[in-house]
Amino acid sequence: MRRGVPSPFVPTDAITDISTFQGVVSIVLKDGQITREEKRLVIKLASLLNLDEAVPKRVYDAIIAGEKLDGGDEIGRTKCLEVYAGMFQTAYLNASISEDEYLVVAYLRYHFDITDDENELVMNDIHAEMEEHVEKNRFQVVEKGFDQAKDIVDGLFNRIRSILPEGGAKGDDE
């Protein structure tokens, strides 16, 4: 393992759809299996990234073989924020979310280099959307769970960031 990079499959170069998908799949496979809930997240990510239907299997096979896929389409800033928001919502709305699923969301925040301000904007948008769609008498329960989910993701994000050497940037090979 290179210092500052948690896995050889965690991308360090330009953010592409394939590198993003490969990073997430490597996280959900860290225990050797993909749960139903993790599979749901992986499928959602493939959809949000608009991946060709053959790409997820190629990525999975490459990870199992210990290889890294290169290439893919570069993802712009707006798309990164949309994918992050979609994945946070999918994870949060899952009835039986595990720490591994929250870890996927935290990893995406790290991978996309989402700032605290950008994260706050995304969370405010998700909160406003939920408030619009949830009955008033149920919203307090949903809001409490949402706040707990944000805290868990923020904690995991900070743990991911702490892997880096002091002052290091993503991908430092020192």
Buried (B, 14 or more C-beta within 10 A) or exposed (E): EEEBBBBBBBBBEEBBBBBBBBBBBBBBBEEEEBBEBBEBBBEBBBEBBEBEEEBBEBBBEBBEEEEBBEEBEEBEEEBBBBBBBBBBBBBBEBEEBEEBBBBBBBBBBBBBEBEEEBBEBBBEEBBEEBEEEBEEEEBEEBBEBBEEBBEBBBEBBEEBEEBBEEEEEBEBEE
